[in-house]
Amino acid sequence: MKDSVHPGLRRLITRVSISPFRIVAYLLHATGLEHVYKPRFSRYVSLLELTDDVVAKLPKHSQTVFGSAVDPMNLIFVGAEADLRQAFKTAKWSGAQPASPVSLVYGLLMVLMGKTYHNGPFTPLYVNIGLQDMAYQQSTHRTGFRSRHHLRIWRTGIKLSGGKWVWVAGASYDPDLKFMFKPPFILHHQDPDFDKERDYVVNTLEKTGLATKVKLVDMNPPISQRRMRGTALRAKYFTDGKAVVVEV
């Protein structure tokens, strides 16, 4: 059956029907509001350049000084260091003191006194030979230094368009402290649900308007809650194995 509409008339109808949308697009462009309709993938380099091959090269776990695997990496940040620091500062995350004898003793005193230590020390963890480049935490204020949200961040050697570095991070929640008869003597107990803490970090950053969740990528094999895995620091955890890519 032949098309009853003349080809010339069909082209005219198409042009007339699409013209109003193009006029609106021009007005949005002229007023600086084109981000309202333009797709986000045109703005986030990590969608285009952070491919599966690149992700496969990223570190998958942090390590102890002896090379044993600890926390799985569950966050990937893309952006300049200054922008990343500003995003965490705006989201009201605090940095961490080095795990020196002074900071450890001070942290113990804060625990005994029931006070918050916003810049409490972290157990030193590594990627290759490098300690974390950044470390952030948020005290829950319920039991002082005993409980906190926290993450460690390492810069990788990968840089995307616009000079944006790729960073990896491991986030987890510490609901309480535990005491041991060997160094470092005091250690936070980790909540096994690492995915929940990963999403908490992302939500706090997105609320600032300085960071955007771009996508999820496969980072590690999934571990079910029924068959939790232990880290070198004897913490049990489960995860879907994915990392959230956040561009700042």
N, C-alpha and C positions, 0 to 999 in steps of 0.2 A: 504493500500500500504506500502510495506516494505521500510525501509530506505536503499537507495542504497549505502551509505557510511559506510564502516566497522567501528564499534565502536572504535577500536584501532587507525585507521587512523584519525578519528574525534578528538580523544584526542590529537593526535600528532599535528594536525593542530591548535588546540586551544592553546596548549603550545607554539608552534612556533610563533603564531600571537601575543601572549601577552608578550612574552619575551622581545621584544624591549622596551615596555612601562615600564617593571620592571627594565630594565637596566637604563633607563632614571631616574626612581624614585630613584634608588641607587645613581646615580651620583649627583642628587639634594640633597639627604641626606648627601652624603660625603662632599659636598661643602657648607653645611649649608643653602641650599635654598629649603628645603622641604616644607616650608610654601606656595610655589608657587602652589602646587597641593593638599596639604592636606586640608580637609574641615575645615572651621572656627570653627564649633561647637566643635572640639577637643581642641580648645584653649581658649574658653570663657566659664567660669564656669556658668555665668548667664543664658546661654541657657539651661543648663542641670538642674541647681539647683533652679533657680528663677521660680518656677512653679506657676500655677494659685492659688494654695492654699496659697503659700507664699505671693503673691501679694495681696490676699484678706485680709491679716493681716496688711498691711501697712496703715499708716494714709492717708486719702483721701483729707483732707483740712487743711490748717493752720487756726489758731484761734486767736481771740482777747483775751485780758486779762480776759474778761468776758465769754469766751468760744463760742462766735459766729463764724460761719464759714466764712472764707475770701477766699483766693485764692485756687483753686483746685491744687492738685499735678499733674504735667504733665511731670516730669522727675524722673528717678530712676538711681542713679549712683551705680556702683559696683567697689570697690577698696579701697586701703589704703588711709588714710587721707593725708599723705604726697604726694602721687601720684595725688590725686584730686586737692590739692592746687597748685602743680606744673603745672598741665594741664591748670588751669585757669590763672596762672601767665604767662605762655608761650603764651596763647591766648590773652594776654593783657587786662584781666579783673582786675578791681580795687576792693579792699575791701571797707567796709563801717564803718564809725564811729558810736559809740552808739548814740542813739537819745537823747542826753543831751541838756539842754538849750543852752549851748555854741555852740554846733554843729548846732542846729536849727537856732540860730541867725546868725551864720556865713554863713549858707546856704542861708538865706534870703538876706544877704548882697551880696553874689555872684550872686544871681538872679538879684538884683537891678543894679549891676555893669556889668551884662552880661558876667560874667566869669564862667569858668568851675570849679566844685568842684568834683574832681575825687573820693574822699572818703566821699561823702555826706552821711548823716544819713538815716537809714531806719526806718519806723514805726515798733515797736517791735511786732512780731507775735510769736505764740507758737504752739507746738505740745505737748499735755499733759501739763506738767508744764515747759517744756524746751523752751527757746528762740532758734532761729536759731543758728546752730553751725558755719555756714559760710554764708556770704552774699557777692555777687559780682555785679558789675555794669560797664557799659560802657556808657560814655557820648557821645551824638551824635555830639557835638561840634557846633551845629547850634545855639543853644540858651543857651549855658552855662549849668547851673545846672537844667534848666527847663525840659529837655528831656533826657531820659536814658533808656538803656536796663538793666534789673536787675532780680535777682533771689535770693531766700533764700534756704538754704540747711540744713536739719536735719539728723543726724545719727540715724538709727533705732537700735534695739537690735538684729538684724539678721546678722549673719556672715556666709559666704560661704567658700568653699575650699580655702586654701592658705591664710587664715586670711583676706579675703576681706570683708569689711563691706558693708552693703546695706544702701544707703542714699536716701531720698526723697527730692524733690525740687519743688517749684512753681515759674515759670518764667512768666514775663509779661513786656510789654513795656509802659513807661510813656512818652507820647508826650508833656505834659505840666503840670503846677502847678495849683492848685486851693486853694483859701483862705477861711477860715471858722472863725466863731466867737466862737469857742470852741477848746480846745486842740486836736491835736497838732498845730492848727491854719493854718499851711501850709501842704498841702497834694498833692502828685502827682496824676494827672488824668491818669487812665489806658486805654490803647487801648483795646477794647473788644475782639480782635482776639488773644486769648491766644495760640492757636496752632501755629500761625506764629512766635511768640516769642520763643516758645519751640524749633522749628526747627532752628531758628537763633542761639540759644545757642549751639545746637548740631553741627551745621556746623562750628562754630568758633573753637570748641574743636577738631573736626576731622581734621581740617587743620593743627593742631600742630603735628599730628602723634602720640600723646600720649593718644588718646581716640578713641573708635570705637562704632558706633551705632550698637547694637546687634539685637534688636527686638522692636516691639510695643506690649504693653499689655493694656487690658481694665482696667482703673483705676476708672473712674466715669461714670455716665450716660451721654450720649451726650446731648448737649443743642444747639438748632438751632439758627441761626442768627435772625430768625423771632420772636423767643420767648426767648430772652436773659434773663439770671438770674442775680440778684443783690447780691453783697457781703455785709457783715456787714459794710463795709466802703463806701457803696453806689456806687460801681463800677459795671457797666453792662458788662457781658462777654458771649461769646459763645465758644463751644469747641466740638471736636469729642469724648471727654471723655477718650482719650488714653494717656498713658505715654510712652515716649521713654526710653528704657534701654540703658545706656551708660556704657561701661566697660573701666576703666583707668588702 
